[in-house]
Amino acid sequence: MEKIYLDQASTSFPKAPGVAETVCQYLKGPAVNVNRGAYSAAYSVEEQIFETREQLRRLFHFSSGKGKNVIFTKNITESLNILLKGILHPGDHVLVTSMEHNAVMRPLVQLQENGVAFDRIPCRPDGSLMLAEAEKLLRPETKLLVCLHGSNVCGTLMPVREIGLFCRRHKILFILDAAQTAGVFPIDMEEFHIDALAFTGHKGLRGPQGTGGFLIRDELAACTVPLLSGGTGSISHTEEVPAFLPDRFEPGTPNIPGILGLHAALSFLEKNSMEENLRHEMELTAYFINGILDLDPEEKALKVIGKKNIDNRCAVVSVQTPEIDMARAAFELDSEYGIMTRVGLHCAPSAHKTLGTYPEGTIRFSFGPENTKEELDKALSALAKITGLHHGEGIKNGF
């Protein structure tokens, strides 16, 4: 059976050309460490890692501190934990949106137990932010606003430019979770007034799992307490945590194969059109949503969650099957038709409460640059059969 991968919001597949080969080449040798070996092979790997930092700095239009202000972690969840737990202290107040992933909410709930408070800026039932409501939630002790860029549940984008201006006007920090948008949408840290940006390497950037990081301004880094500490290969004469970047936040041996694979992915992205990939993904998104609405205009057996168009959204589409169990539908999509999706709450209960899909969740379809309309036709046909809609009359997609 042909397999169709429509779970790009979880991790990208296939990875960018050159990623697997680069990782394999490094592991075949010499698979040397960095910041520890006084020999040419180690220096060569260090140079490639530095180049990767510079690639990320260019990608996000970040002018502060050059590559040293790009910190590598194993994933965006670790990045957000480092930032939130390192910046916030008892008595501080935080603003989030009601669409956040647990990578933001669980650290904040932990911090709440230690005296940090937070409020959720409400969002509409399609996931769009009601930014004007944020004014009412501000307190004298409000320290920062942290939010996702694109919803991993329904694809709705947050207005990051307006959020950045709001934060600047009220003199609070702005931290952006770019899990679903890094490498897909243009992000300008200077224009959007972003103080720290957390990213993952294995989604839109199409690098290996186990890669991620954050970009942080010097003044914020200086007052952020490291979550982890240990050997860095630098200033080994002292037991104090280094004050300089990136060593301050990078103790221990990094995921060198993953970072080199990410370097290959970023090199591919630099040579190819991010705009063209985005255009293609949005075409697929519109095609899929229109296909569902053609199948079931009244959305009785198959319901699109969130926006019904591609305005201010990424290539993530959630659906519900009100007449049949969604876990069963997702199982049949895979077992009978080879279509890989994700079903459930997607680690974002707050988003589902906003969208009105809690606690049952949704079946999520998400698209990448290698997906095709032919694959989506097969997914739509499978959904029609599973839900009893079959081929119906008036279906425009022609499956």
Disulfide bonds with the S-S distance in Angstrom:
none
